[in-house]
Amino acid sequence: MRNIMYKLRTCTTVLCLGLATAAAQAQEWPSKPLRLVVPAPPGGISDGVARLVADHLQTNLGQPVIVDNKPGGSAVIAERAVMNAPADWHTLMVAPSSIWTDFPLTVKTPFDVHKTFTYVADVASMVHILVANPGFAPSKIQEVLDHARQSKTAINIANLSPGTRSDLLGELLSEKSGRKITTVPYKGSAPAMVDLLGNQVQLTFEVVSNAAPLIKAGKLKALGVVSPARSRLLPEVPSFAEQNMPDFVMPDASVGLFVLSSTPPALVQRVRQEMEKITRSAKFQAQLKAQGFDAPQPSTQQELQQKMLATVEQNQKILSKLKLAGN
C-alpha cells in the first residue's frame, strides 16, 4: 500500500509539474519571431488577412512576425511546412476555413487534416456570390438554370481551385441545371477571372471582396449571394434563399488561424486570447472592412468547433448527393 501511495504521489507531482511547465511556456510565448504560413501566393485573400494579423501580432507581442507564402497542392504544401517546423509552437497557419471543412472531403491528402490541425480563431468572414460575364443574358438564378437547360451552346462555370467552396458550389449549381452547366477547373482566382471577363467561361462563385469592385465597374454581373443574408458590400444583390432556393444556402466561409493539434491546450488558449484582442480592435475591423471583409462574430472554442463540424456535415450531405467525395 505504501508503494502504491508513493507512486500516486509521484504521478501527481509529475502531472502538476507538466501543467505548470505548459502554463509557463504559454506565458513566455513567443520567445522568438513567429512564422505565419499561408497556402496562397502574395496578394491572395488569405495573404492580405495574414499580413494584417502579422502587423497586429508584432505590435502586441513585441516579436517579429514573418508571413511565409506556400501556395499549391490544395494547401498540402503549407500544411506540410507547419508540420515539419520545429516543435516550439512558433509556426502557425492563416488559411481559409475550407482547408478544414471543404478540402478534406474532395481532395485526397497524405494525412488526416481534421486530426492534424485545430482551428483556433476566425479572423475574417467571407461571403460567396455567383457572378456572370455581363454578356450572359440571365439576371436571376432561376433564369440561369432555365437558360442552361434550353441553350444549345455550352455554358461553363469556373471552379477557382479543386476542393474550394467555389468548386463545391459550382458542382451544386451544375447538378441543379441537370448537368447542363460544365465546371471548368482553374489554379486560382486570377486566371479564372481573366477567362470570365473574356467570356471563355460564363459564371463563377467568387468571394464578394474580390468581385464587388468589378461588379460596381460593370465588368461583372451579380446574380446572388450564397449566405443566409445579403452582403453589406452589395446590399442590392439578393441571396439564393430570396430567389426560392433555400437549399442553396451556406454559412459564410472565413479566413482563420490554425495550429497543430499537438499544441498544448494552455498555449492554444493563449493564442486565442491574442487573436480575440486583435479581431475585437476597432483598427483591425476597419482594416478588414477596407479589404472587403467582415469581422468575425465572437465565439468560444467549443462554439467555433461546432460551427466547423456543422459545415463539414452539410458539405458531406451535398457531396453524397453529387457523388463527388474524393476520400
C-alpha positions as CSV (number, residue, x, y, z in Angstrom):
1,M,0.0,0.0,0.0
2,R,2.8,2.4,0.9
3,N,4.4,1.7,-2.5
4,I,1.1,2.4,-4.3
5,M,0.6,5.7,-2.4
6,Y,4.2,6.7,-3.3
7,K,3.6,6.0,-7.0
8,L,0.4,8.0,-6.9
9,R,2.1,11.0,-5.2
10,T,4.9,10.7,-7.8
11,C,2.4,10.7,-10.7
12,T,0.5,13.6,-9.3
13,T,3.7,15.6,-8.8
14,V,4.8,14.8,-12.4
15,L,1.4,15.9,-13.7
16,C,1.4,19.1,-11.7
17,L,4.9,19.9,-12.9
18,G,3.8,19.2,-16.5
19,L,0.8,21.5,-16.2
20,A,2.9,24.2,-14.6
21,T,5.6,23.9,-17.3
22,A,2.9,24.2,-20.0
23,A,1.4,27.2,-18.4
24,A,4.8,28.8,-18.0
25,Q,5.5,28.2,-21.7
26,A,2.2,29.8,-22.7
27,Q,3.1,32.9,-20.6
28,E,6.6,33.1,-22.1
29,W,5.4,32.5,-25.7
30,P,6.5,33.9,-28.1
31,S,10.2,33.8,-27.2
32,K,11.4,34.3,-30.8
33,P,10.0,35.5,-34.2
34,L,6.7,34.0,-35.2
35,R,6.0,32.5,-38.7
36,L,2.6,32.6,-40.3
37,V,2.4,30.1,-43.2
38,V,-0.2,31.0,-45.8
39,P,-1.4,28.5,-48.5
40,A,-1.8,31.2,-51.1
41,P,0.5,33.5,-53.2
42,P,1.2,37.1,-52.2
43,G,-1.8,39.3,-53.0
44,G,-4.3,36.5,-52.4
45,I,-7.2,36.7,-50.0
46,S,-5.6,34.8,-47.2
47,D,-2.3,36.6,-47.7
48,G,-3.9,40.1,-47.2
49,V,-5.6,38.9,-44.0
50,A,-2.4,37.2,-42.8
51,R,-0.4,40.4,-43.2
52,L,-2.9,42.4,-41.1
53,V,-2.7,39.7,-38.4
54,A,1.1,39.8,-38.6
55,D,1.2,43.5,-38.1
56,H,-1.0,43.4,-35.1
57,L,0.7,40.4,-33.5
58,Q,4.1,42.1,-33.9
59,T,2.8,45.2,-32.2
60,N,1.1,43.4,-29.4
61,L,3.7,40.7,-28.7
62,G,6.9,42.6,-29.4
63,Q,8.3,39.9,-31.7
64,P,8.8,40.0,-35.5
65,V,6.1,38.1,-37.4
66,I,7.0,36.7,-40.8
67,V,4.4,35.8,-43.4
68,D,5.6,32.7,-45.4
69,N,3.6,32.0,-48.6
70,K,3.4,28.4,-49.5
71,P,0.8,28.1,-52.3
72,G,-0.2,25.0,-54.2
73,G,-1.1,21.4,-53.6
74,S,-4.6,22.1,-52.3
75,A,-3.0,23.6,-49.2
76,V,-0.9,20.5,-48.5
77,I,2.4,22.3,-49.2
78,A,1.6,24.9,-46.5
79,E,0.3,22.3,-44.1
80,R,3.5,20.2,-44.5
81,A,5.5,23.4,-43.8
82,V,3.8,23.8,-40.4
83,M,4.0,20.1,-39.6
84,N,7.8,20.0,-40.4
85,A,8.6,23.2,-38.4
86,P,10.4,23.0,-35.1
87,A,8.1,21.8,-32.3
88,D,8.3,25.1,-30.4
89,W,4.8,26.3,-31.4
90,H,6.2,29.4,-33.2
91,T,4.9,28.4,-36.6
92,L,1.1,28.9,-37.2
93,M,-1.1,29.0,-40.3
94,V,-3.5,31.6,-41.6
95,A,-5.8,30.0,-44.2
96,P,-9.4,29.7,-45.4
97,S,-11.6,27.6,-43.2
98,S,-12.3,25.5,-46.3
99,I,-8.9,23.7,-45.9
100,W,-10.6,22.0,-42.9
101,T,-14.3,22.0,-43.9
102,D,-14.2,21.5,-47.7
103,F,-10.8,20.3,-49.0
104,P,-10.6,17.0,-46.9
105,L,-13.9,15.9,-48.4
106,T,-12.9,16.3,-52.0
107,V,-9.1,16.2,-52.2
108,K,-7.0,13.2,-51.2
109,T,-4.3,14.2,-48.7
110,P,-1.4,12.2,-47.3
111,F,-2.6,12.9,-43.7
112,D,-5.8,13.5,-41.8
113,V,-6.3,17.3,-41.8
114,H,-9.0,17.0,-39.1
115,K,-6.7,15.3,-36.7
116,T,-3.6,17.2,-37.6
117,F,-4.8,20.8,-37.3
118,T,-7.0,22.7,-34.9
119,Y,-8.9,25.8,-36.0
120,V,-8.2,28.3,-33.2
121,A,-9.9,31.5,-34.3
122,D,-12.0,33.2,-37.1
123,V,-10.1,36.2,-38.4
124,A,-12.3,37.4,-41.3
125,S,-15.7,36.4,-42.8
126,M,-16.2,35.8,-46.5
127,V,-19.4,35.9,-48.5
128,H,-19.6,34.0,-51.8
129,I,-21.5,35.3,-54.7
130,L,-22.4,33.9,-58.1
131,V,-21.2,36.3,-60.9
132,A,-21.5,36.2,-64.6
133,N,-20.0,37.8,-67.7
134,P,-22.0,41.0,-68.5
135,G,-23.0,39.5,-71.9
136,F,-24.6,36.5,-70.2
137,A,-28.4,37.0,-70.6
138,P,-29.9,35.7,-67.3
139,S,-30.0,38.1,-64.3
140,K,-31.7,35.8,-61.8
141,I,-30.7,32.3,-60.5
142,Q,-33.8,30.5,-61.9
143,E,-33.2,32.2,-65.3
144,V,-29.7,30.8,-65.2
145,L,-31.0,27.3,-64.7
146,D,-33.7,27.7,-67.3
147,H,-31.3,29.1,-69.8
148,A,-28.8,26.3,-69.3
149,R,-31.4,23.6,-69.8
150,Q,-32.6,25.3,-73.1
151,S,-29.4,26.6,-74.5
152,K,-27.7,24.8,-77.4
153,T,-24.4,26.4,-76.7
154,A,-22.1,25.4,-73.8
155,I,-22.4,27.2,-70.5
156,N,-19.3,27.0,-68.3
157,I,-18.7,27.8,-64.7
158,A,-15.2,28.4,-63.4
159,N,-14.0,26.4,-60.4
160,L,-11.4,28.6,-58.8
161,S,-9.5,25.6,-57.4
162,P,-10.2,21.9,-56.6
163,G,-11.6,21.4,-53.1
164,T,-12.6,25.0,-52.5
165,R,-16.0,26.4,-51.7
166,S,-16.1,27.6,-55.3
167,D,-15.7,24.0,-56.5
168,L,-18.4,22.7,-54.3
169,L,-20.9,25.5,-55.2
170,G,-20.1,25.2,-58.9
171,E,-20.9,21.4,-58.9
172,L,-24.1,22.0,-56.9
173,L,-25.3,24.6,-59.5
174,S,-24.4,22.2,-62.3
175,E,-26.4,19.5,-60.6
176,K,-29.4,21.9,-60.3
177,S,-29.2,22.6,-64.0
178,G,-29.3,18.8,-64.9
179,R,-25.6,18.9,-65.6
180,K,-26.2,21.4,-68.4
181,I,-23.6,23.7,-66.8
182,T,-20.0,22.4,-67.1
183,T,-17.5,23.1,-64.4
184,V,-14.0,24.2,-65.6
185,P,-11.1,23.9,-63.0
186,Y,-8.6,26.7,-62.6
187,K,-5.5,27.2,-60.5
188,G,-6.7,30.1,-58.5
189,S,-9.0,33.1,-58.8
190,A,-6.8,35.3,-61.0
191,P,-6.7,33.1,-64.2
192,A,-10.4,32.2,-63.7
193,M,-11.4,35.9,-63.6
194,V,-9.4,36.6,-66.7
195,D,-11.4,34.0,-68.6
196,L,-14.7,35.1,-67.1
197,L,-14.1,38.7,-68.2
198,G,-13.1,37.4,-71.6
199,N,-16.3,35.2,-71.8
200,Q,-14.3,31.9,-72.1
201,V,-16.4,30.9,-69.1
202,Q,-19.7,32.5,-68.2
203,L,-20.1,32.1,-64.5
204,T,-18.2,31.6,-61.3
205,F,-18.6,31.7,-57.5
206,E,-16.2,34.3,-56.0
207,V,-15.9,36.0,-52.7
208,V,-17.6,39.4,-52.5
209,S,-14.4,41.2,-51.6
210,N,-12.9,40.2,-54.9
211,A,-16.0,40.6,-57.0
212,A,-17.5,43.8,-55.7
213,P,-15.1,46.3,-57.5
214,L,-15.7,44.5,-60.8
215,I,-19.5,44.4,-60.3
216,K,-19.6,48.1,-59.4
217,A,-17.5,48.9,-62.5
218,G,-19.9,47.0,-64.7
219,K,-17.4,44.3,-65.7
220,L,-19.3,41.5,-63.9
221,K,-23.0,40.8,-63.3
222,A,-24.1,39.8,-59.8
223,L,-26.7,37.1,-59.6
224,G,-27.0,36.1,-56.0
225,V,-25.1,35.6,-52.7
226,V,-24.9,32.2,-51.0
227,S,-25.0,33.5,-47.4
228,P,-28.2,33.5,-45.4
229,A,-28.3,37.3,-45.5
230,R,-27.2,39.9,-48.1
231,S,-23.7,41.3,-48.2
232,R,-23.2,44.7,-46.7
233,L,-20.9,45.4,-49.7
234,L,-23.6,44.7,-52.2
235,P,-26.9,45.1,-50.3
236,E,-28.8,45.3,-53.6
237,V,-27.9,41.7,-54.6
238,P,-30.5,39.1,-53.3
239,S,-29.5,35.8,-51.7
240,F,-30.2,32.4,-53.2
241,A,-32.8,31.9,-50.5
242,E,-34.6,35.0,-51.5
243,Q,-34.8,33.6,-55.0
244,N,-36.6,30.5,-53.9
245,M,-33.5,28.3,-53.4
246,P,-33.4,27.8,-49.7
247,D,-31.3,24.6,-50.1
248,F,-28.5,26.6,-51.7
249,V,-27.6,28.5,-48.6
250,M,-24.2,28.0,-46.8
251,P,-22.7,29.7,-43.8
252,D,-20.1,32.3,-44.6
253,A,-16.7,31.0,-45.2
254,S,-13.8,32.5,-43.2
255,V,-10.1,33.0,-43.0
256,G,-8.8,31.8,-39.7
257,L,-5.8,30.8,-37.6
258,F,-4.7,27.1,-37.4
259,V,-2.3,25.4,-35.1
260,L,-1.1,21.8,-34.9
261,S,-3.5,19.7,-32.8
262,S,-0.5,18.7,-30.7
263,T,-0.1,22.2,-29.4
264,P,-0.5,22.3,-25.6
265,P,-4.0,23.5,-24.5
266,A,-2.6,26.3,-22.4
267,L,-0.8,27.7,-25.4
268,V,-3.9,27.3,-27.7
269,Q,-5.8,29.4,-25.1
270,R,-3.0,32.0,-25.1
271,V,-3.2,32.2,-29.0
272,R,-7.0,32.5,-28.9
273,Q,-6.7,35.4,-26.4
274,E,-4.2,37.2,-28.6
275,M,-6.5,36.7,-31.7
276,E,-9.5,37.9,-29.8
277,K,-7.7,41.0,-28.8
278,I,-6.9,41.7,-32.5
279,T,-10.2,40.9,-34.0
280,R,-12.1,43.0,-31.5
281,S,-10.0,46.1,-32.0
282,A,-11.6,48.9,-34.0
283,K,-8.4,49.4,-36.0
284,F,-8.3,45.8,-37.2
285,Q,-12.0,45.8,-38.0
286,A,-11.7,49.0,-40.1
287,Q,-8.7,47.5,-42.0
288,L,-10.8,44.3,-42.7
289,K,-13.7,46.5,-44.0
290,A,-11.3,48.3,-46.3
291,Q,-10.3,45.0,-47.8
292,G,-13.9,44.0,-48.2
293,F,-14.2,41.6,-45.3
294,D,-16.4,41.4,-42.2
295,A,-15.0,41.0,-38.7
296,P,-15.9,37.6,-37.2
297,Q,-18.5,37.1,-34.6
298,P,-17.1,36.4,-31.1
299,S,-17.3,32.7,-30.1
300,T,-15.8,30.2,-27.7
301,Q,-13.5,27.5,-28.9
302,Q,-16.4,25.0,-28.4
303,E,-18.8,27.1,-30.5
304,L,-16.2,27.5,-33.2
305,Q,-15.6,23.8,-33.3
306,Q,-19.4,23.1,-33.5
307,K,-19.7,25.6,-36.4
308,M,-16.8,23.8,-38.3
309,L,-18.3,20.4,-37.7
310,A,-21.7,21.5,-38.8
311,T,-20.2,22.9,-42.1
312,V,-18.4,19.6,-42.7
313,E,-21.7,17.7,-42.1
314,Q,-23.5,19.9,-44.5
315,N,-20.8,19.6,-47.2
316,Q,-20.8,15.8,-46.7
317,K,-24.5,15.7,-47.5
318,I,-24.0,17.8,-50.6
319,L,-21.1,15.7,-51.8
320,S,-23.0,12.5,-51.1
321,K,-25.9,13.8,-53.3
322,L,-23.4,14.9,-56.0
323,K,-21.3,11.7,-55.7
324,L,-18.2,13.9,-55.6
325,A,-16.4,12.7,-52.4
326,G,-12.8,12.0,-53.1
327,N,-11.9,10.2,-49.9
